Structures are given as C-alpha cells and as structure tokens.
Amino acid sequence: MKQYVGIARDHSGSMQSLRNPAMKDYNDNIRIIKEASSENDIDTIVSTVRLGRSSVYGGSGVTREVVNSGIDRLKPITSYETAGQTPLFDAVGELIEILSTTPDAANKDVTFLVMAITDGEENASTKWGRKLGSKIRELQATDRWTFVFRVPRGYARALENLGIPSGNIQEWDQTEQGLRESSVVTQTAISNYFGGVSRGIRSTSSFYANMGGVSQNKVASTMTNISSEVRIFPVTTRSEIASFISLKTRQPYQKGTAFYQLMKPEKAVQNYKLIVVRNKNTGAVYAGQSARDLLNLPTSGTIRLAPGDHGEWDIYIQSTSTNRILPPGTTVLYWQNAGRS
C-alpha cells in the first residue's frame, strides 16, 4: 500500500496571533505521520501548500511548499509568516492537482489523504470556488480519497454542502487552547487512519472519532443499559487504580472491573478493552461493541484515543492494569460483572 498525504496550512492574516501554535501543530502532525507510516510499514509521500495572499508568497494566494516528498525527508518548519486572505478552496484544489497527476494515481493500491486547517472561511479563491465540490465527490466515489477539514465553529455546514462527510470535519475554537485541543485529536485520528489503511481500509468518512451528534435513542437501541450494575467514584487525590477500587468497594481488586474516564490522549487502546459510555444528563450507562461503532473506531487492532467532541457523553475505557494512575478531578466507573466476562 502507498499513501499520499496533502496538507493545506492557513497563513492568512487572521492567523497572526496563532503563528507559534500553528507551527507546532504542523510539526506535531508531521511527526505523527512519520511514526504512523513507520509503525504500519506504509510508503508515505507528502505534499504541502500554504494559503494566504502576500508578498511573502510572490503575490499568489496559494504557494506550493513541498511536492511529493518522502515523509522521512520532510523537515519541521521554523517560521510561520501570515498575511492576506483565505483562498481555502484553491489550496485544496492545488493539492488535488498535485496528487492526481502522480504516475501511480490510478493504482488501486494507492490512497490519498487531503488535510486542511483554517481559522476562517473561504473568501479569496479564484480557480476552484465553484467546481471543488463536484471534484471532491468524484474522487471520494473512487473509495481511495479522504478529505479532512479543521474549520471555525459554524462552518461545517458549508463543507458538508461540498460533499465532505461530517465525520471528516472538526470545528475548533480560534484560540491557542482550541488549536492545541484540535491538534491532539487530529494526531490521534491520523494514527488511527494509518492503522485502518494497513488493514485494507482505502478511505474513511469518519476520520474524527466523536459522539457529539449521537442521540440517546441511538445509544439505547444499539447498546445494553448497565446503569444498575455500575458505580461511579470521583477521584479526589492522585491514586493507583487497584488500591483506589479496593478502598471504595472494600473488596480485592479484580482486573477489568474498573474503567477510567477518557480525559487525556491514550496512545494504545487494545481491541479487547471494553468501552462504556455514560449520558451526562440522565446518568444512564451503556456498554457493548457498538460503542466503537458510535465513536467511529475500528473494531480490530490497537487504536489511539483522544478526548474530542463527545457531546452529552462521558467515555470510559476498561483498565487491565493494577498501577494505572488516576488523576484528581476525574471519575472511575466500577463494573463488577465486566471482570467475569
């Protein structure tokens, strides 16, 4: 399998206050792509473009920065100039032109991932504005192209109208914290995407794992309500999971009965670990294999997880260790029956 990745970075004037975190975001994502391609033994080629109109770019709205370079040769950037407007559609179109003209673009074993980040809306494209949507739909129909956007809150609908699946769009707050959170979730998604490619998945319409739009009725109809079987314990001091559960239950700790709350990125969640969800409003707790489906996660292989937009749901991951550290301010779900399965 061969993977082409195209990245469009927003260098418009509105990114001025986010230059440093934006530079870190790009460098971190490149690092994750390198790690994921190596871990999954996938030949990965990367192209990047910058969008933003200024003299820095010779007066052009979009500038090709890296064209079809092996991921191992790609270097971190050390500066992040900003100026001008946001020709977002032209930037994505430029990546399409670069990637679709590679010699092996028609090969069925070649897949394409196009990623774009912006803190604003499209406002300056001159070439691809009207035809981008039809081209994206055409490429997605081949089942070898995936398009992913990170955009301001409220702009997802415009991209959905272009044919971008809602699961491939992440809305983020235009602050340093918002960009950091967006970056963590994206790194997790990149890692899981490469894992999917290694298992033969050629494209995805659910790049970002989240339950933000999942209704109570959908969960109730596909999972088992275990509310009467579980207990939720708040963590007030830093504790090891085994001693914490023993103290709370007055029973010896049994591996697999405790579930920690997803509050930070998890680099490895094995496929045998159960995932439980709890409705923040009703307190109802549900378990079942459908949890992975609702989170748009693969059902096989080790995955990464990050706290994303899970809406009205808390996510709990089964712990199979005795010394996992529980940070204060989180909660632990205890399900005695889980340890008997």
C-alpha distance (Angstrom), angle and dihedral (degrees) to the residues before:
residue distance angle dihedral
M1 . . .
K2 3.80 . .
Q3 3.79 123.7 .
Y4 3.81 127.2 -157.9
V5 3.80 117.0 -165.0
G6 3.80 125.1 -166.3
I7 3.80 121.2 -167.8
A8 3.81 126.3 -167.2
R9 3.82 114.9 -165.1
D10 3.80 123.4 -164.2
H11 3.82 111.6 -127.6
S12 3.81 95.4 164.4
G13 3.79 120.9 136.0
S14 3.79 94.0 -98.0
M15 3.83 89.4 65.3
Q16 3.82 90.6 66.0
S17 3.81 95.1 104.9
L18 3.81 91.7 45.7
R19 3.78 99.4 48.4
N20 3.79 97.9 115.4
P21 3.81 97.7 43.6
A22 3.82 89.1 43.8
M23 3.78 90.3 53.8
K24 3.80 90.2 49.2
D25 3.79 90.7 47.0
Y26 3.81 91.6 56.0
N27 3.80 94.4 44.5
D28 3.81 92.1 48.0
N29 3.79 91.9 49.5
I30 3.80 91.2 50.0
R31 3.79 89.2 51.0
I32 3.80 91.4 51.5
I33 3.81 91.2 48.3
K34 3.81 89.3 52.7
E35 3.79 91.9 49.2
A36 3.80 94.1 45.1
S37 3.80 94.2 47.5
S38 3.81 90.6 49.6
E39 3.81 94.9 45.2
N40 3.80 91.8 49.9
D41 3.82 96.2 37.0
I42 3.81 93.4 -123.9
D43 3.81 120.9 154.6
T44 3.82 101.6 -126.6
I45 3.80 128.0 -166.3
V46 3.81 120.6 -172.7
S47 3.81 133.8 -159.2
T48 3.80 125.2 -177.9
V49 3.79 135.6 -167.7
R50 3.80 132.9 -173.5
L51 3.79 122.8 -140.5
G52 3.77 121.9 -155.6
R53 3.79 131.6 95.2
S54 3.83 115.9 -116.9
S55 3.79 144.2 114.7
V56 3.79 87.2 -94.0
Y57 3.79 86.4 71.9
G58 3.78 96.0 41.2
G59 3.78 92.5 -101.9
S60 3.80 94.2 -60.7
G61 3.78 123.3 128.5
V62 3.81 93.4 -139.8
T63 3.80 127.8 32.4
R64 3.77 127.2 -167.0
E65 3.78 107.4 -130.3
V66 3.83 106.2 170.1
V67 3.80 121.9 13.4
N68 3.81 119.2 -161.6
S69 3.77 98.8 -33.8
G70 3.79 124.0 166.2
I71 3.79 108.9 -104.5
D72 3.81 91.8 -122.7
R73 3.81 90.3 61.0
L74 3.78 95.2 49.8
K75 3.81 113.2 110.0
P76 3.82 129.3 -155.3
I77 3.78 115.9 -102.8
T78 3.81 118.4 -115.3
S79 3.81 101.4 -164.4
Y80 3.78 138.1 35.5
E81 3.80 116.8 -157.4
T82 3.81 118.3 -167.2
A83 3.80 133.4 -163.4
G84 3.79 143.1 125.3
Q85 3.78 134.3 17.4
T86 3.82 137.3 -36.8
P87 3.83 116.1 -95.7
L88 3.80 91.2 174.8
F89 3.81 97.4 156.9
D90 3.80 92.7 48.9
A91 3.80 89.8 51.7
V92 3.80 92.4 53.0
G93 3.80 90.0 44.2
E94 3.80 90.0 51.7
L95 3.81 89.9 54.9
I96 3.80 90.2 48.8
E97 3.81 89.6 54.0
I98 3.79 92.3 48.7
L99 3.80 95.9 47.0
S100 3.79 99.9 38.2
T101 3.81 92.2 55.3
T102 3.81 96.0 56.0
P103 3.83 112.8 119.8
D104 3.81 93.3 -113.0
A105 3.81 97.7 39.9
A106 3.82 91.9 119.0
N107 3.80 94.6 48.9
K108 3.82 110.4 117.6
D109 3.82 90.2 -139.9
V110 3.83 92.3 58.5
T111 3.82 119.7 89.7
F112 3.79 132.3 -173.5
L113 3.81 132.8 -145.0
V114 3.82 118.4 -171.3
M115 3.81 116.2 -170.4
A116 3.81 127.0 -174.7
I117 3.79 131.5 -179.3
T118 3.78 126.9 -170.5
D119 3.79 137.9 159.9
G120 3.80 91.9 -149.5
E121 3.76 144.7 35.8
E122 3.79 129.5 -85.4
N123 3.82 108.2 -83.0
A124 3.80 111.4 145.1
S125 3.82 113.4 40.9
T126 3.80 116.5 131.1
K127 3.82 103.3 174.1
W128 3.79 111.3 34.7
G129 3.80 103.9 29.0
R130 3.81 99.2 107.7
K131 3.79 101.8 26.8
L132 3.81 102.5 42.9
G133 3.79 94.6 88.9
S134 3.79 95.4 54.1
K135 3.81 91.3 46.3
I136 3.80 92.4 50.2
R137 3.81 91.1 50.0
E138 3.81 90.5 49.1
L139 3.81 92.8 51.5
Q140 3.80 95.1 43.2
A141 3.80 88.8 53.3
T142 3.83 89.0 65.2
D143 3.83 88.6 65.0
R144 3.82 89.3 -131.9
W145 3.82 101.9 88.1
T146 3.82 127.1 75.0
F147 3.81 122.0 -174.4
V148 3.82 119.7 -162.4
F149 3.80 127.8 -175.0
R150 3.79 134.5 -171.9
V151 3.79 108.6 -163.2
P152 3.83 142.4 157.4
R153 3.78 118.8 -75.5
G154 3.78 111.5 -82.7
Y155 3.82 95.4 27.0
A156 3.81 98.1 90.7
R157 3.80 92.9 88.5
A158 3.80 92.1 61.1
L159 3.80 90.3 53.6
E160 3.79 92.7 46.2
N161 3.80 86.1 57.0
L162 3.80 87.0 59.1
G163 3.79 89.1 57.1
I164 3.81 98.6 -98.8
P165 3.83 110.2 145.9
S166 3.79 112.6 -117.0
G167 3.82 89.2 -125.0
N168 3.80 89.2 63.2
I169 3.81 95.0 55.2
Q170 3.79 125.1 82.8
E171 3.79 120.2 -171.6
W172 3.80 114.5 -153.7
D173 3.80 138.5 -175.0
Q174 3.81 113.3 -107.7
T175 3.81 95.0 -122.2
E176 3.79 133.4 99.2
Q177 3.78 90.2 -104.5
G178 3.79 91.3 47.4
L179 3.79 91.2 52.1
R180 3.81 92.3 47.0
E181 3.80 91.2 51.7
S182 3.79 91.1 46.2
S183 3.79 90.7 50.1
V184 3.81 93.8 52.2
V185 3.80 92.3 50.6
T186 3.81 91.2 46.3
Q187 3.79 93.0 51.1
T188 3.79 89.3 53.4
A189 3.80 90.7 48.3
I190 3.81 91.8 50.1
S191 3.78 91.6 52.2
N192 3.80 92.3 49.0
Y193 3.81 91.4 45.8
F194 3.81 92.0 56.2
G195 3.79 89.4 46.8
G196 3.79 88.3 54.9
V197 3.81 92.2 49.0
S198 3.80 89.8 52.7
R199 3.82 88.3 55.8
G200 3.79 92.8 51.4
I201 3.80 101.0 -93.0
R202 3.82 105.6 143.9
S203 3.82 101.0 -171.2
T204 3.80 139.9 -3.3
S205 3.78 138.5 -145.0
S206 3.81 91.6 -168.5
F207 3.80 104.9 56.7
Y208 3.81 92.5 148.5
A209 3.80 117.2 58.3
N210 3.78 109.5 -141.2
M211 3.78 142.9 131.8
G212 3.78 96.6 -150.1
G213 3.79 93.3 121.9
V214 3.80 99.2 34.2
S215 3.79 113.3 117.7
Q216 3.80 128.5 -140.1
N217 3.82 89.5 -118.3
K218 3.80 92.8 54.4
V219 3.79 92.5 51.0
A220 3.80 92.6 45.2
S221 3.80 91.9 50.8
T222 3.82 96.3 49.9
M223 3.81 104.2 32.9
T224 3.81 138.3 49.8
N225 3.78 120.3 -103.5
I226 3.82 106.2 -128.2
S227 3.81 97.3 167.7
S228 3.80 93.4 123.9
E229 3.82 91.6 52.6
V230 3.79 100.6 52.5
R231 3.77 140.1 69.7
I232 3.82 126.4 -156.9
F233 3.81 118.1 -145.0
P234 3.83 123.7 -168.6
V235 3.81 115.6 -136.1
T236 3.80 112.0 -134.3
T237 3.80 100.6 167.4
R238 3.79 133.5 30.2
S239 3.81 106.0 -86.1
E240 3.78 144.0 166.2
I241 3.77 110.9 -110.7
A242 3.83 97.6 -125.3
S243 3.79 96.2 51.2
F244 3.82 91.3 40.9
I245 3.81 93.6 55.1
S246 3.81 93.0 43.4
L247 3.80 90.2 52.1
K248 3.80 93.0 49.2
T249 3.81 98.2 42.9
R250 3.82 99.4 32.4
Q251 3.80 87.1 -134.1
P252 3.82 134.0 105.1
Y253 3.78 111.1 -86.7
Q254 3.79 115.2 -103.8
K255 3.79 117.3 -160.1
G256 3.78 114.4 -113.1
T257 3.81 96.7 27.0
A258 3.83 95.8 95.4
F259 3.80 125.4 72.3
Y260 3.80 121.0 -166.7
Q261 3.79 121.9 -145.6
L262 3.81 116.1 -108.0
M263 3.81 101.9 -116.2
K264 3.81 103.4 136.5
P265 3.81 136.8 28.6
E266 3.80 113.7 -69.9
K267 3.81 113.3 -154.2
A268 3.80 96.6 -162.6
V269 3.80 127.9 28.1
Q270 3.80 107.9 166.7
N271 3.79 119.9 -141.4
Y272 3.80 92.7 -116.5
K273 3.81 92.7 61.9
L274 3.79 115.8 100.0
I275 3.79 121.2 -126.5
V276 3.80 119.5 -149.6
V277 3.81 126.8 -170.0
R278 3.80 129.1 -155.2
N279 3.79 126.2 -162.9
K280 3.81 108.7 -127.0
N281 3.80 92.5 -151.6
T282 3.80 102.3 45.2
G283 3.81 101.2 22.7
A284 3.82 90.3 -130.8
V285 3.82 113.7 151.2
Y286 3.80 124.1 -150.9
A287 3.79 134.1 -171.2
G288 3.80 135.6 -174.7
Q289 3.79 143.9 100.5
S290 3.80 88.7 -80.0
A291 3.81 88.3 76.7
R292 3.80 88.9 78.8
D293 3.79 90.9 47.5
L294 3.79 92.2 50.7
L295 3.81 89.9 49.1
N296 3.81 89.5 48.4
L297 3.80 90.6 -120.8
P298 3.80 127.9 148.0
T299 3.79 114.1 -102.8
S300 3.80 94.2 -140.1
G301 3.78 135.1 49.8
T302 3.79 131.2 26.9
I303 3.80 114.3 -58.3
R304 3.78 139.1 -171.5
L305 3.76 121.1 -122.4
A306 3.77 131.5 -163.8
P307 3.80 132.3 -178.6
G308 3.79 103.4 -98.4
D309 3.77 137.1 154.9
H310 3.79 100.4 -41.9
G311 3.78 94.9 156.7
E312 3.80 112.4 -159.1
W313 3.81 93.9 -3.4
D314 3.79 134.6 95.1
I315 3.80 114.7 -153.2
Y316 3.82 122.0 -143.1
I317 3.81 124.9 -169.2
Q318 3.81 123.0 -155.5
S319 3.80 113.1 -112.9
T320 3.79 119.1 -144.8
S321 3.81 95.8 -179.4
T322 3.77 133.2 85.0
N323 3.80 99.4 -147.0
R324 3.78 104.1 46.4
I325 3.80 108.4 138.9
L326 3.79 116.6 -124.0
P327 3.81 113.4 -152.7
P328 3.81 119.5 -141.1
G329 3.77 115.3 -102.7
T330 3.81 93.8 43.6
T331 3.79 131.8 93.7
V332 3.79 134.0 -129.1
L333 3.79 125.3 -144.9
Y334 3.82 116.1 -144.5
W335 3.82 116.8 -157.8
Q336 3.79 111.5 172.1
N337 3.80 93.9 -172.7
A338 3.80 91.6 58.5
G339 3.79 89.8 68.6
R340 3.80 90.6 56.8
S341 3.78 96.8 56.9
